[in-house]
């Protein structure tokens, strides 16, 4: 079945009245269920909808279900995603639930991205791909994405002059203890530098070619 890409304005208009929001190429909403079993029941019914594969992603939490829609083959929202949003809203109503872009806390659905300023994108990009365990973003963009859809996307912004200040943030990547050696090896092979292993196996401090830091951390060495 052919699906038509929606403009940003059309995408937003298509779902706003349904309690969804268009955010960075996706439709997003949440269902506050109050319990994990109910969230799982709704998720099961949602997964059984026709032609949902390749469009719907779900994040099951203790008291809610987070839903996002995008036509994966196009990395964009289409008419099919808008139709699925309507079907999922109707499904929620069967459970006496409401699709909504946030809850009583005021926190709305969102998509987090991390931007890294750099003088040489090709020089540091392999480091971040390796240290995060990410893959290339689709199309011809320079971004990196989590293949499991759990972490935020990372993209690189070209700078025309260096910053003299020390970096004021770094990233901690917590991995299973038996994954740490492989991740560190891949990061070093991608141009990274080991700054310190003094606290290993709790964490290793690594840096890219421009000194941006990331720590590979595990549960070990913390008791």
N, C-alpha and C positions, 0 to 999 in steps of 0.2 A: 504494500500500500504506500502511495506517495504522500508525503507530508510536506506542507508548505511552511517555510520559515516565517516567523512573525517579526515585525519591527518591534523595537523596544516599546514604543508608545502603544501599539496594538496588543503586545504581550501584557503590559500592565493593565490595560483596560479590560482585557479578556478575563482576568482572574480576580481583580481587586474586590469586586462585589461578592466573590465566593469565599472570602476570608483567606485568600492566598496573596502572596506578593511576588512580583518579578524582581529578582536580585541577581545581578551579574550572570545573566544567561540562563537562569533557572527559575522555575516556580517553586516557592517554598511555603509551607504552612506547618502547623502543629495541632495535635489533638491532645488536650489534657484529659486523660482517662481516669486518673486517680489511683490506678493499680496496674501492675505489670500484666496480670492475666488478661485484663480487658484490652490493654494495648496489644498483646499478642494475638487476641482474637481478631481485632480489627486488621492487624497486619496480615493475618492469614487470608482474610476475605479480600483485602486489597491486592495481594499477590495473585489471587485467582481471577482477577479481571482480565478480559480478553486483550491481547496485544499490549500487555503492560511491560513485558520484558524489553530491555533496551531503553526504557523511559523512566521507570520509577525506582528511586532509592529510598530506603527506610532506615531510620535510626530509632531503635527500640530502647526506651528508658523506663525507669521504675514507675513513673506516673504519667508518662506521655509517649506519643508517637510522633516523630518528626518525619515529614514527607518532603521529598523534592522530586521535581519532574524536569527532564530534559531529554531531547532526542539524542542519544549518545552518538549515533553515527554522524550527526551534524554538529555536535557540541553546541547546540542552540535549542531554543524552544520553538515548537511547531504547533500547527493546528491540532495535531494528535495530543500533544501535551495539554493544551487547553481543554480538549474534550475529556481527557483523563482527570483533570482537576475537577470538572463538573461531576464526573462519575464518583470520584472519591469523596467529594463534599456530600453527595446524596447518600453514599454508603455510611458516612459518619452520622448522618441524621437518623439512619436506621438504628444506630446504637445510642441515639439521643445525645450525640456529641456534636461539637461545632468546630469546623476548621477555622483557625484564627492565626493571625500573624504574630501573636505574642500572648502573654498571660498577665495576671494581676500585678506581677513584679515590674511591668513596664519594659521588660527585655523582649525585643522583637526578633524575628528570624533575621539572620545575617550570614554573610560569607566573609571569612577572614582570609586576607592575602598578606604575604610578607614581601615587601619591596627592599631590595638590596642595591644601594648606590655603588657604582663601580667605574673605574677607569678602563677596565679591560674585561668585558663580559666573557669572551671565549676562554680567558685565562682562569677565571674563578668558577665559572658555571659547572665544570666537571666535579669540582670539590663538593659543591652543595648537592649535586645529584647523587654523589656517592655517600656523603655523610648522612643524608636524610633517607636514603633508600628510595628515592623518587624516580620518576620516568619523565620523558619529554612530554610537554603539553602538545595537543593536536594542533594542526595548522602550522604556520611558519612563525609562531611566536617564540620568544626565548624562555618562556615560563617552564616550571617544573611542577608536577602534580603527584600526589600520593596515589599509587595504583589501587589502594584499598579504599580511597575516598574518606580517610579518617582525619588527615592533617590538612592544614591550609596550603594553598598554592604559593609558590615562590616565584617572583619575577625580578628582573634585573633592569635597573635604570642607568643609562649612560651618563657619566659625569664628565665635565671638561676640565676639572681641577681637583687635586687631592684636598682632603680635609686634614688639618694639622692635629685636631683633637683626638684623644683616645676614644675608642668605641665605648658607648655607655650601655650597650646590651650585648647579649650573646644568646645562643640557642642551646638548650639541653635536649638531647635525643635519647630517651630511655628505651633500651632494647633488652631482649632476653640475654642472660649472661653468656650463653653459648653463641650468640650472634655478634657480640662485641669484637672479637678478634677479626672476623671477616669484614665487618663494617669499617674498622680502623684500617685494615690492609687496603681496602678499596679506596678509602679516603686519601691515604698517603699516595697510592698509585695515581690518583686523580690530581695530584699537585699539592696536596695538603701537607702541613708540617705539624709534627707532634711537639707541642709546647711543654707539656708536663704529663708524666704518668705517676707523680708522687702519691696521688690518692687512689690509684688503681687497686683493685678492680671496681671501686665505687664510681670513679670517673676518670677519663682521659681528656685533656684539653688539646684541641687541634685548632688550626687556623688555615684560612685560605691564603692565596698569594699576596693579598693586600692586608692581611692581619685581622680579618673578621673571624671571630672565634666561635667555636661550637664544641660542646662537650658530649662525648659518648658516655652514657651512664648506665649502671646496672644496679641490681638490688644487693650485690655482694659487697662486703667490706663496710657495712653500715651498722652492724649490731654491736 
